[in-house]
Amino acid sequence: MTAKDTEDLPEAPAPQNGYHVTEQVGHLLRKAYQRHLSIFQTNASDPDLTSVQFVTLCALHDLGPSSQVELVKATSVDQATIRGIVERLKARGLIDLSKDEADGRKVVISLLPKGEALLQDMYPQAYLISEKTVARLNPAERIALLYLLRKIADDETGEQ
């Protein structure tokens, strides 16, 4: 946002402590993510596919048959949420669940041909969705944004 862009914005009243929630990183990240999700839903090749379901299908494509724990790690989606996603993808016939041959307690999740076909339809749309999300940014800003998002998302230090 440039200085010119902010000229037309109404000035928010200053809170007593100087804290403006609308200027905080969490708020701005959430707004940017909401915008991205809206672009995703508008441009997805399947209107019933959510972005988190797409990420899960991508992970299964990349990793091959996986456990729920492996999907949690690959997608950064919590255990309870991934469970619901797996149920919905299975109900749509996009994935299959089976018992692990080595450990009968472990459930293995696999991508079915219908799920693979959906991914192939979605890949061109996914590029378009990403492009529309960053359309307002110049090439240097796009590189910087991705670099900074990766840096923020990296939990190498384990600090929370």
Secondary structure by P-SEA (a helix, b strand, c coil): ccccccccccccccccccccccccaaaaaaaaaaaaaaaaaaccccccccaaaaaaaaaaaaaccccaaaaaaaccccaaaaaaaaaaaaaacccccccccccccbbbbbbcaaaaaaaaaaaaaaaaaaaaaaccccaaaaaaaaaaaaaaaccccccc
